[in-house]
Amino acid sequence: MFHNPFRNLDRKKLSRSSDLLKAQNDYFKIVNKRIVIFTFIIVILFSCIAIRLLFIQIRDYDEYTEKLASYSSKQQRSTTPRGLMYDRNGKAVANTVSSHNITYYPQEGITTDEKWELAKKFAKQFDYDISYMTDSDYQDMYMFLSEDSGTSLLKESELKLKAEETEKLIRSRITDEMLNKIANEATKKAYGVYQAMNKLPANQTKVVIEDASNEDVAYLIEHKSEYPGFDVDFGSWKREYPYKYSLRDVLGNVSTSKQGVPAEDQQYYEALGYSLTDRVGTSGLEKQYENLLSGTPKVSEITVDDNGIAVLNEISSGKKGYNLYLTIDIDLQQKVDEIVTNVLKKYAGKSGREYLDRAFVVLMNPNTGEIYALGGGMKNDDGEIIPYASGTYLETYQVGSVVKGATVYMMLNEGIQTASSTVDDSPMTIQGTGVISSYLNYGAVNAVTALQKSSNVYMWKSVIKLAGGNYVPNEALNISQAQTESTYELMHRYYSMFGLGVATGIDIPNEAVGQSSYPDTAGILLNYSIGQFETYTPIQLAQYVAMVANDGKRVQPKLVNKATEVNSDYVVFENKTKVLGTLGTNNKNIETVQEGFRACVTSSFCGVGLSSLKEDVAAKTGTAEVSITTKDKKLVELVNQSLIGYAPYDNPKVAFSCITPTSSNNNSSVAESLCSTQIMPSILEEFFKIYK
């Protein structure tokens, strides 16, 4: 009988089919269960979304409506009036007064040609100043007015260059003759207006005329429909300085609306939330205290009416800046300015003082660092004496023997000399140098008499000993370069400790520090000890002598005491006295220096003018030999004359410094120090009329 060979296989297959069916059923159950779970999750998610939408539409409706409005609207920021600056007695030295600006915001859909025609019409009617326009602006004008944008100035091969390169070439080939040919004065004014109308950012109102005249304002208001997009901003302001040029360069400047934020500071101000068109302090105290003087900007929403004209709707009125109270006494400041100016008028450029053209004075409270006055004057090329108070912290000079107080202190502190030890002040002869000496031969001098008489020899012999050398007449100093450098570093530390050659920390930008370098010969150490190597500012000299006056505390000078809320005595900022360093608890050495400074006055070595004052004065004069190269390349030997001091001697109220650079010709018969004979006696007399 024939057997089916596949029967057993089929039976096995059939037996497995029930298992397969069962597995399929289990699979369908799992899938169905997962679908149910997934559906449930979707329902929950949609329920959450529905609930969230319900909350947004009902509970958070106002909040999101406001956000939508802010995202879809255009806003205008306007700087609010700056805080005022007052002197120490409450007299306003920098006011903020209202002014009117003529502004422009483009109509919707206005074309370039329409805007240019509007600019020409505006320039024809209104007084527009183009003195601010630069060469780059005029080059832009040429390319704007040229039919071919200036490409006719290029060679055929140059047309294939990159756009940046072709523009650079075009600009370099535009001459004044081309500019005058393509545009007369009226066209130049019109382009200036057009340029102001297109200033970035596009969605901000542009200031076309700042501090517009009453006549221009009145005309625009009356004929506003003829100048679509132009308007008058009645909420603007400007700075006024009641005391005119007095301390003007120290108070600083504020940018105009056209200038806005200086290009070099854009990133800094943008990080602080400023708009590029915001007015900011650009120099002096205006810049230093920008964060206090500038207020919270006014914010307005820009909407457009049916005629496409922008309308400003105020959202936030902003807040005026804080008021600053300076340490300056403006009445005393004016007296200082007057005295400095009169002395320069009398002596600058005269016989023996042909190269004298400036003078500087600093008056400072030695205990608090408050600056009473910064006096500075400079003779310009026209022969006028202009205020230059900022020169007291911007200019550096070799100052001569006024540094001897710090030198004597160093020698006492290092044990090179004692208060009673003496040095024979007689001419010194050093191999390779020749004969060097003090102004006169003073014989035996100690620390006090060395300062009193300004002995150079005392300083030189002391510094040779400090460097490990030994003075032997007619021989070399035998001080190695390593000893020279290590001694220089020690001396520099001492002078820096007194504030010489380091930043004083005065609260104003761009303070100069002075020039210094490593000496290449041991002989330079001798010059260093008498103020003939490094250069210092008048403010550094004032900080140094204040340290002598207050028994060894280096106090940071300051020009601002505090800031207050507008129309309130509430103090939002206080510039407290800062002590930057001290000479320690042993004040015997500084007392010796004080005695030397006082002896300089009582013996009239510092001038009869100081010794004749009612108040007891301590002081030290200085003369530094310098050379300059004149305009006709002639080398001229001159002297810088300086004076430092304080008064009253027993209870100092004021520390002062004075310097007249290139005061007289070297070895001239005109040798008297203008600081000690003319300037400071008169200034101190005025000071003690106020601060008795």
Summary of the structure (lengths in Angstrom):
residues: 692
radius of gyration: 38.6
end to end distance: 147.7
largest distance: 156.6
contacts: 2234
relative contact order: 0.10
helix: 42%
strand: 21%
